[in-house]
Amino acid sequence: MSTDASDLSESQRQILRVLANLYQERGEPVAARLIAADLDRNPGTIRNKMPELMAVGVVESVAGPTGGYEPTEAGFAMLDRDPDTEREDITVAQGFDRLDVPVQRIRLVNVHHPTESRAWVSFETSVPGIGVGDPVVVGPTPKTDLVVAGEVHATTGTDDRLLLDVARMEAPVVDDAI
């Protein structure tokens, strides 16, 4: 069955994201209790949501004493991830606090506007404690050394996406790239 991110509720997306993170860390099926601990929820709540995720084809159940749940290829695709690619954490700085968190994507919006440049920063995990008006620096990214600095304009209720009013972006320019 084909589905896209808009077919899932925010709660379902959170569960899928945490499942994928834990599965990539552990390399084995993930128990509902581990997902619940990460999301600060009851394991029964997680088990009750799994049939919905299995019905849309983004999660599989694995039976047995070491069983649990695994994200499917469709689940990884929905998260825009390649399950075989090694992830690298990117530093996010808020004030004087530095966090090494997996950044999934930096998507620039309004770059053509002379006074408003914004970027959505999507994380693979929740980053609580960052709110509207906070100054944030993201980067450098692994391949291009891009650094994006700005002020948080908006956040999502799940603390895994920030909309930044970009104050500055930097990346080294290599002569061979021009």
ABEGO torsion letter per residue (X at the ends): XBBBAAABBAAAAAAAAAAAAAAAAAGBBBBAAAAAAAAGBBAAAAAAAAAAAAAAGABBBBBEAABEBBBBAAAAAAAGBBAABBBBBBBBBBEABBBBBBBABBBBBGAABAABBBBBBBBABBBBGBBBGBBBBBOBBAAAGBBBBBBBABBBAAGABBBBBBABBBBBBBAAAX
